[in-house]
């Protein structure tokens, strides 16, 4: 069962079952303490029990401490703990993103926003650098990505008025995926019955966004170019 990579930006511990929360906590703890067999097992649990890819999940937070989210994923932890090469290969093969940066590293490192490769380099694990260095399949110019991302973020903010503590998607992560597509699920009162969120994909130098249960007409599809986000009837993807 193949599940596309998930952007872990809805970080708050609300509208989730106790079982789900326990398993997400188990995932974060297993990665933090290097229990890689448990990490692999929970990746499978997520795939089959929830239809989710947990290769990039971060620790869920209570609203009052949401601003302290570190955004350390299993791959960041693997780099920090000098995990075996086969573990790192497994995580990457299952969707762990090498371009994804942390948001906080306390006082461990000089910088807060680190990729897994940078963490390995800082710790002197030079044998991990090559495997952790991102391979870019879609070299979209940084300026173009920045404009697409700004419009995408503007769209999400307009849709989610009153919703705070979302970490919005970084489009650079799409450039390292062979199929440059991700899913940003949102917790919503209707999410138990229907998937709610954004499925988004690079199409050359544009972004196609499918909103699921965000608008009255669902799904609704938008194409974002460098200057505008416009609704379309159906996506025509040219990089398939």
C-alpha positions as CSV (number, residue, x, y, z in Angstrom):
1,X,0.0,0.0,0.0
2,X,1.7,3.2,-1.2
3,X,0.9,6.4,0.7
4,X,2.2,9.8,-0.5
5,X,4.4,11.8,1.9
6,X,2.5,13.8,4.4
7,X,3.3,17.4,5.5
8,X,3.1,17.3,9.3
9,X,2.0,20.9,9.8
10,X,-1.1,20.4,11.9
11,X,0.7,19.9,15.1
12,X,-1.9,20.3,17.8
13,X,-3.2,17.5,20.0
14,X,-6.9,18.1,19.4
15,X,-9.7,16.1,17.6
16,X,-7.6,13.0,17.7
17,X,-8.4,9.6,19.3
18,X,-6.5,8.5,22.4
19,X,-5.2,5.5,20.4
20,X,-3.9,7.8,17.6
21,X,-2.2,10.1,20.1
22,X,-0.6,7.2,21.9
23,X,0.8,5.8,18.6
24,X,2.1,9.2,17.4
25,X,3.8,9.7,20.8
26,X,5.3,6.2,20.5
27,X,6.6,7.1,17.0
28,X,8.2,10.3,18.3
29,X,9.7,8.5,21.3
30,X,11.0,5.6,19.3
31,X,12.7,8.0,16.8
32,X,14.2,10.1,19.7
33,X,15.7,7.1,21.4
34,X,16.7,5.2,18.3
35,X,14.3,2.3,18.6
36,X,14.3,1.7,14.8
37,X,12.4,-1.6,14.7
38,X,9.6,0.2,16.5
39,X,9.8,3.1,14.1
40,X,9.5,0.8,11.1
41,X,6.6,-1.1,12.8
42,X,4.7,2.2,13.4
43,X,5.2,3.3,9.8
44,X,3.3,0.2,8.8
45,X,0.6,0.8,11.5
46,X,0.1,4.3,10.2
47,X,-0.1,3.1,6.6
48,X,-2.7,0.4,7.2
49,X,-4.7,1.8,10.1
50,X,-4.9,5.5,9.1
51,X,-3.8,5.6,5.4
52,X,-1.1,8.0,6.5
53,X,2.7,8.2,5.9
54,X,4.5,9.0,9.1
55,X,8.0,9.2,7.7
56,X,8.1,12.9,8.4
57,X,5.8,13.3,11.5
58,X,6.8,15.5,14.4
59,X,5.8,15.4,18.0
60,X,2.3,16.7,18.5
61,X,1.9,19.6,21.0
62,X,-0.6,21.2,23.3
63,X,-1.8,24.6,22.0
64,X,-0.1,26.5,24.8
65,X,3.4,25.2,23.8
66,X,2.8,24.9,20.0
67,X,5.3,27.7,19.4
68,X,8.0,25.4,20.8
69,X,7.7,22.7,18.2
70,X,11.1,21.6,17.1
71,X,10.0,19.9,13.8
72,X,12.4,17.1,14.3
73,X,11.4,14.2,12.1
74,X,12.5,10.6,12.3
75,X,15.2,11.3,9.8
76,X,16.6,14.2,11.8
77,X,16.7,11.9,14.8
78,X,18.4,9.2,12.8
79,X,21.1,11.7,11.7
80,X,21.6,12.9,15.3
81,X,21.9,9.4,16.7
82,X,24.1,8.1,13.8
83,X,21.6,5.4,12.9
84,X,22.7,2.5,10.8
85,X,22.8,3.1,7.0
86,X,20.1,0.5,6.4
87,X,17.7,2.4,8.7
88,X,18.4,5.7,6.9
89,X,17.8,4.1,3.6
90,X,14.6,2.6,4.8
91,X,13.3,6.0,6.1
92,X,14.2,7.7,2.8
93,X,12.6,4.9,0.7
94,X,9.4,5.4,2.8
95,X,9.3,9.1,2.1
96,X,11.5,10.8,4.7
97,X,12.5,14.2,3.3
98,X,16.1,15.3,3.2
99,X,15.3,18.9,2.4
100,X,13.1,19.3,5.4
101,X,14.6,21.6,8.1
102,X,14.1,21.7,11.8
103,X,12.6,24.8,13.4
104,X,14.4,24.5,16.8
105,X,17.5,22.7,18.0
106,X,17.6,24.3,21.5
107,X,21.3,24.9,22.2
108,X,22.6,21.7,20.6
109,X,23.7,23.4,17.4
110,X,24.6,26.9,16.3
111,X,21.7,27.1,13.9
112,X,18.0,26.3,14.5
113,X,17.0,25.3,10.9
114,X,19.0,22.2,10.0
115,X,18.6,19.4,7.5
116,X,19.4,15.9,8.5
117,X,22.7,16.1,6.5
118,X,23.7,19.2,8.4
119,X,23.0,17.5,11.7
120,X,25.2,14.6,10.7
121,X,28.0,17.0,9.6
122,X,27.8,19.0,12.8
123,X,28.1,15.7,14.8
124,X,31.1,14.5,12.7
125,X,29.2,11.6,11.1
126,X,30.7,12.2,7.7
127,X,29.9,8.8,6.4
128,X,26.2,9.7,6.5
129,X,26.6,12.9,4.4
130,X,26.2,11.3,1.0
131,X,23.1,9.4,1.8
132,X,21.5,12.3,3.6
133,X,22.3,14.9,0.9
134,X,19.1,15.7,-1.0
135,X,18.8,14.4,-4.6
136,X,16.8,17.0,-6.5
137,X,14.6,15.7,-9.3
138,X,12.8,19.0,-10.0
139,X,15.2,21.9,-9.9
140,X,12.7,24.7,-9.8
141,X,14.4,28.1,-9.3
142,X,14.2,29.3,-5.6
143,X,12.6,32.5,-6.6
144,X,9.8,30.7,-8.4
145,X,9.3,28.3,-5.5
146,X,9.1,31.3,-3.1
147,X,6.4,33.0,-5.1
148,X,4.4,29.7,-5.5
149,X,4.7,29.1,-1.8
150,X,3.6,32.6,-0.8
151,X,0.4,32.2,-2.8
152,X,-0.2,28.7,-1.5
153,X,0.2,29.9,2.1
154,X,-2.1,32.9,1.4
155,X,-4.7,30.4,0.1
156,X,-4.4,28.2,3.2
157,X,-4.6,31.2,5.6
158,X,-7.7,32.5,3.8
159,X,-9.3,29.1,4.1
160,X,-8.4,28.6,7.8
161,X,-9.4,31.9,9.4
162,X,-9.3,31.4,13.1
163,X,-7.1,28.4,12.9
164,X,-3.7,28.9,14.5
165,X,-0.6,26.9,15.1
166,X,-0.3,25.5,11.6
167,X,3.2,25.0,10.2
168,X,2.6,25.7,6.5
169,X,4.2,23.5,3.7
170,X,7.6,24.2,2.4
171,X,7.5,23.5,-1.3
172,X,11.2,22.8,-1.5
173,X,10.4,19.3,-0.2
174,X,8.6,18.6,-3.5
175,X,11.7,19.0,-5.5
176,X,13.3,15.8,-4.1
177,X,10.4,13.5,-4.7
178,X,10.3,11.4,-7.9
179,X,6.5,12.1,-7.9
180,X,6.5,15.7,-6.6
181,X,3.2,15.4,-4.7
182,X,2.3,15.7,-1.0
183,X,-0.7,15.7,1.3
184,X,-1.3,18.2,4.0
185,X,-4.1,16.8,6.3
186,X,-6.1,19.1,8.6
187,X,-8.0,18.2,11.7
188,X,-11.6,19.3,11.3
189,X,-14.9,18.4,12.8
190,X,-15.7,16.5,9.6
191,X,-12.3,14.8,9.3
192,X,-13.6,11.6,10.9
193,X,-16.0,11.1,8.0
194,X,-13.9,12.6,5.2
195,X,-10.3,13.5,4.5
196,X,-9.8,17.2,4.9
197,X,-6.8,19.1,3.6
198,X,-4.7,19.9,0.6
199,X,-3.1,17.6,-1.9
200,X,-0.5,19.6,-3.9
201,X,1.9,18.8,-6.7
202,X,4.5,20.6,-8.7
203,X,3.8,20.8,-12.4
204,X,6.9,22.2,-14.0
205,X,7.0,25.7,-12.6
206,X,3.5,25.8,-11.3
207,X,1.6,24.2,-8.4
208,X,-1.6,22.2,-8.7
209,X,-3.6,22.2,-5.5
210,X,-6.6,19.9,-4.8
211,X,-8.7,21.1,-1.8
212,X,-10.6,18.2,-0.1
213,X,-13.6,19.2,2.0
214,X,-12.3,22.8,2.3
215,X,-14.9,24.4,0.1
216,X,-18.6,23.6,-0.5
217,X,-17.6,22.1,-3.8
218,X,-15.2,19.3,-3.0
219,X,-12.8,18.5,-4.4
220,X,-11.9,21.9,-5.8
221,X,-8.8,22.3,-7.9
222,X,-6.5,25.3,-8.3
223,X,-3.5,26.0,-10.4
224,X,-0.9,28.4,-8.9
225,X,1.5,30.2,-11.2
226,X,4.0,32.8,-10.1
227,X,1.4,35.6,-10.3
228,X,-2.0,34.1,-9.5
229,X,-4.0,31.2,-8.1
230,X,-6.9,30.3,-10.3
231,X,-9.6,27.6,-10.1
232,X,-9.6,25.0,-12.9
233,X,-12.0,22.2,-13.9
234,X,-9.5,19.3,-13.8
235,X,-5.7,19.2,-13.5
236,X,-3.6,18.4,-16.5
237,X,-0.2,17.3,-15.2
238,X,2.7,17.6,-17.6
239,X,5.5,16.1,-15.6
240,X,3.9,12.6,-15.1
